[in-house]
Amino acid sequence: MFQITLGITEIVEEQVVDVITDRSADRVVWAANPVAAVPQKLNQYTAPVVVVDNSSAPSVRCLRVRWQVNRWGRAS
């Protein structure tokens, strides 16, 4: 079982972060569907946000966390 903690320590107005967790057995081929996705966050916080239970797929040895920051509102 894996637990991932996400800490957002600084924010910019009108931005949101998307966090996606992928899995792999060999770090070469990554599963098409993410293991977990964190709901969009708009404020500062630190908390365990994803718990991945790999008992159904014991071959999973690697996790990769991807994030993307998106803006809305005024032009960038």
SVG drawing of the C-alpha trace seen along z (x, -y; Angstrom):
<svg xmlns="http://www.w3.org/2000/svg" viewBox="-13 -39 24 48">
<polyline fill="none" stroke="black" stroke-width="0.4" points="0.0,0.0 1.3,-3.5 0.3,-6.8 1.1,-10.0 1.1,-13.3 0.6,-16.5 1.6,-19.9 0.7,-23.1 2.6,-25.9 2.0,-28.8 -0.9,-29.7 -1.6,-32.2 -5.0,-33.7 -7.1,-32.1 -5.0,-28.9 -5.9,-25.3 -3.7,-22.1 -4.6,-18.7 -2.7,-15.7 -2.8,-12.3 -1.1,-9.1 0.0,-6.4 1.3,-2.9 3.9,-0.6 5.6,2.7 8.8,1.7 8.9,-2.1 8.7,-1.7 5.1,-0.8 2.6,-2.9 -1.1,-1.9 -3.6,-3.7 -5.9,-4.5 -4.6,-6.4 -4.6,-4.7 -6.0,-7.9 -6.7,-11.5 -6.9,-14.2 -9.8,-16.6 -8.8,-20.1 -7.4,-22.2 -7.6,-26.0 -6.0,-26.7 -3.0,-26.0 -2.9,-22.7 -0.9,-19.6 -2.7,-16.3 -2.5,-12.7 -4.5,-12.8 -4.1,-9.4 -3.9,-5.9 -3.2,-3.3 -3.9,0.3 -1.9,2.5 -3.1,5.9 -5.2,6.4 -2.2,5.8 0.9,7.0 3.1,6.5 2.9,2.8 6.2,1.6 6.3,-2.0 4.1,-5.1 4.4,-8.3 2.7,-11.5 1.9,-14.1 0.5,-17.5 -0.7,-20.3 -1.4,-23.9 -4.3,-25.6 -5.4,-29.2 -8.8,-30.7 -10.1,-34.3 -7.7,-36.9 -5.4,-36.3 -1.9,-34.9"/>
</svg>
